[in-house]
């Protein structure tokens, strides 16, 4: 909710700037100056242009106020002050619950579950309880049974993809995302930071390649600070999976329980 509120405030501010920029320099919402004795019989070209700009700015401002709607056409990108970014968590440290564990002595390991809903941090994780709303099913890059059957009819075998090869495909897709930075990619684990381009807050998105179940990939996407809901994370995960589909990646789907 805090994130959405701040976005609406900045849209309002951008519209207000557009309105004020149409006013003549040296005045604050001032009307064009007139002679103290006589008013001009018709508006000068500069006055007409300014009044037209004012009406356009007012329309933009009104459209920004109503339900926080995005004006059309959209205003120029807003330069958000640093103190606002700080309030939005742009400089927040990475939480202790990022990184998972259990990958020692040949064990497959795990990623953490999502924090309590009371923490207010949007999050989805394949390691949550399947009955929780924050649960999402893992991915697989292993060939499907249909692909294996089709290859068998042709007298062929489907090549088995290695973990290193699959990790390379994932890292390539992550690096193609405009707001993502790959922080770590080793030991079957990948960590990327997604930073909001306007407010600077960060979501930590991590992936773990299973050593127990060939082709299985678990993941977790979580906000660093309070604000928002799970929708942003679900949309991001879906977009990444769609980008990986040409390489044979797919969701395993929810378990029937």
C-alpha positions in Angstrom: 0.0 0.0 0.0 2.9 2.4 0.8 4.4 1.7 -2.6 1.2 2.4 -4.5 0.5 5.6 -2.5 4.0 7.0 -3.2 3.6 6.2 -6.9 0.3 8.1 -7.0 1.9 11.0 -5.2 4.7 11.2 -7.7 2.3 11.1 -10.6 0.4 13.9 -9.0 3.6 15.9 -8.6 4.6 15.3 -12.3 1.3 16.7 -13.4 1.7 19.7 -11.1 5.1 20.4 -12.6 3.7 20.2 -16.1 1.0 22.7 -15.0 3.4 25.1 -13.4 5.9 25.0 -16.2 3.3 26.6 -18.5 3.2 29.7 -16.3 5.3 32.8 -17.3 8.7 32.9 -15.6 8.9 35.1 -12.5 5.3 34.5 -11.6 3.4 31.9 -9.6 0.2 30.8 -11.4 0.1 34.4 -12.7 -2.0 35.5 -15.6 -0.4 37.4 -18.4 0.3 41.0 -17.4 -1.8 43.8 -18.8 -1.4 47.5 -19.2 -2.5 49.4 -16.2 -4.7 51.6 -18.3 -6.1 49.5 -21.1 -6.6 45.8 -21.7 -5.5 44.4 -25.1 -8.4 43.9 -27.5 -7.3 40.4 -28.4 -4.9 37.9 -26.9 -1.4 37.9 -28.2 0.0 34.7 -29.7 2.1 34.1 -26.6 -0.9 34.5 -24.3 -2.9 32.0 -26.4 -0.1 29.5 -26.3 0.3 29.9 -22.6 -3.5 29.6 -21.9 -3.6 26.5 -24.1 -0.7 25.0 -22.2 -2.4 25.8 -18.9 -5.6 24.0 -19.9 -3.5 21.0 -21.0 -1.6 21.0 -17.7 -4.9 21.2 -15.8 -6.3 18.3 -17.7 -3.2 16.3 -17.0 -3.4 17.1 -13.3 -7.0 16.1 -13.1 -6.4 12.8 -14.7 -3.6 12.1 -12.3 -5.8 12.8 -9.2 -8.7 10.5 -10.1 -7.9 7.1 -8.6 -4.2 7.7 -9.3 -4.8 7.0 -13.0 -1.9 7.2 -15.3 -2.3 10.2 -17.6 -2.3 9.7 -21.4 0.2 10.6 -22.8 2.3 9.7 -19.8 4.4 12.6 -18.2 8.2 12.5 -18.4 10.0 10.3 -15.9 9.9 11.8 -12.5 13.2 12.4 -10.7 12.4 11.1 -7.2 14.2 12.9 -4.3 16.7 10.8 -2.4 14.8 11.1 0.9 11.7 9.6 -0.8 13.8 6.7 -2.2 15.2 6.1 1.3 11.6 5.9 2.7 10.8 3.4 -0.1 13.7 1.2 1.0 16.2 2.0 -1.8 19.1 1.6 0.5 17.8 -1.2 2.6 20.3 -4.0 3.3 19.7 -7.5 2.0 17.5 -9.4 4.5 19.0 -12.3 6.5 16.5 -14.7 5.0 18.0 -14.5 1.5 20.3 -17.3 0.5 18.7 -20.4 1.9 21.0 -23.1 3.1 21.6 -26.9 3.4 23.8 -27.2 0.3 26.7 -28.8 2.1 28.1 -32.3 1.9 26.3 -33.0 -1.4 22.8 -32.2 -0.1 20.4 -30.4 -2.4 19.6 -27.6 0.0 16.6 -25.2 0.2 15.5 -21.6 -0.1 13.6 -20.0 2.8 9.9 -19.7 3.0 8.2 -16.3 2.8 8.1 -14.1 5.9 4.9 -13.8 7.9 2.1 -11.8 6.3 2.4 -9.5 9.3 5.8 -8.4 8.0 4.0 -6.9 5.0 6.7 -7.9 2.5 5.4 -9.2 -0.8 6.8 -12.7 -1.5 6.3 -16.0 -3.4 8.3 -19.2 -2.8 8.3 -22.8 -4.1 9.4 -23.8 -0.6 6.2 -22.5 1.1 3.4 -24.8 2.2 1.4 -25.7 -0.9 -1.8 -24.5 0.9 -0.4 -21.0 1.5 -1.3 -18.2 -0.9 2.4 -17.4 -1.3 3.2 -20.9 -2.7 4.3 -21.2 -6.4 5.2 -24.5 -8.2 8.8 -25.1 -9.2 10.1 -25.1 -12.8 11.7 -27.9 -14.8 14.1 -27.7 -17.7 14.1 -31.5 -18.2 12.5 -32.8 -21.4 8.8 -33.7 -21.0 7.4 -37.2 -21.3 5.7 -36.1 -24.6 9.1 -34.9 -26.0 10.8 -38.1 -25.0 8.0 -40.2 -26.6 8.1 -38.2 -29.8 11.9 -38.6 -30.0 11.6 -42.4 -29.3 9.2 -42.7 -32.3 11.9 -41.1 -34.4 14.5 -43.5 -33.0 16.2 -40.6 -31.2 17.1 -39.7 -27.6 16.4 -36.4 -26.0 19.7 -34.9 -24.8 19.9 -34.4 -21.1 20.7 -30.8 -20.1 23.3 -30.3 -17.5 22.8 -28.0 -14.5 25.5 -25.7 -15.7 23.9 -25.4 -19.1 20.5 -24.7 -17.5 22.0 -22.1 -15.2 23.6 -20.4 -18.2 20.2 -20.1 -19.9 18.6 -18.6 -16.7 21.4 -16.1 -16.2 21.2 -15.0 -19.8 17.4 -14.3 -19.4 18.0 -12.5 -16.1 20.7 -10.2 -17.6 18.3 -9.3 -20.4 15.8 -7.8 -17.9 16.2 -4.0 -17.8 16.1 -3.6 -14.0 17.9 -6.8 -12.9 21.5 -7.4 -11.7 22.8 -10.9 -11.3 24.7 -10.9 -8.0 25.6 -14.5 -7.7 25.6 -17.6 -9.9 27.4 -20.6 -8.5 27.0 -23.9 -6.7 23.5 -24.5 -8.2 22.3 -21.1 -6.8 21.5 -17.9 -8.6 20.6 -14.6 -7.0 19.4 -11.5 -8.8 18.3 -8.0 -7.6 15.4 -6.3 -9.3 15.5 -2.5 -8.6 12.5 -0.3 -9.3 13.6 2.3 -11.8 11.7 5.2 -10.2 11.8 4.6 -6.4 14.8 2.3 -6.2 13.4 -0.3 -3.9 14.8 -3.8 -4.4 13.3 -7.3 -4.7 15.6 -10.3 -4.2 14.9 -13.1 -6.6 16.8 -16.4 -6.1 16.8 -19.8 -7.7 18.1 -23.2 -6.6 18.8 -26.1 -8.9 18.0 -29.4 -7.3 20.6 -32.1 -7.1 18.1 -34.7 -5.9 15.5 -34.3 -8.7 17.1 -33.8 -12.1 15.8 -30.8 -14.0 13.9 -29.2 -11.0 14.4 -25.6 -10.1 13.0 -23.9 -7.0 12.8 -20.1 -6.6 11.8 -17.3 -4.3 11.0 -13.6 -5.0 10.7 -11.3 -2.0 10.7 -7.6 -1.3 13.3 -6.2 1.0 10.9 -3.8 2.8 7.3 -3.5 3.7 4.8 -2.6 0.9 3.0 -4.0 -2.0 1.7 -7.5 -2.4 2.5 -10.8 -4.2 1.2 -9.8 -7.6 4.4 -8.0 -8.6 6.5 -11.1 -7.8 4.1 -13.5 -9.6 4.1 -11.4 -12.7 7.9 -11.2 -12.8 8.2 -15.0 -12.3 5.8 -15.7 -15.1 7.6 -13.3 -17.4 10.9 -15.1 -16.7 9.4 -18.5 -17.3 7.8 -17.4 -20.6 11.3 -16.1 -21.7 12.7 -19.5 -20.9 10.1 -21.5 -22.7 11.9 -21.6 -26.0 14.7 -23.5 -24.1 12.2 -26.1 -22.9 11.5 -24.7 -19.5 8.1 -25.1 -18.0 6.2 -25.1 -14.6 5.5 -28.5 -13.0 2.1 -27.2 -11.9 0.5 -27.4 -8.6 0.4 -30.8 -6.8 -2.9 -32.5 -6.5 -3.4 -32.7 -2.7 
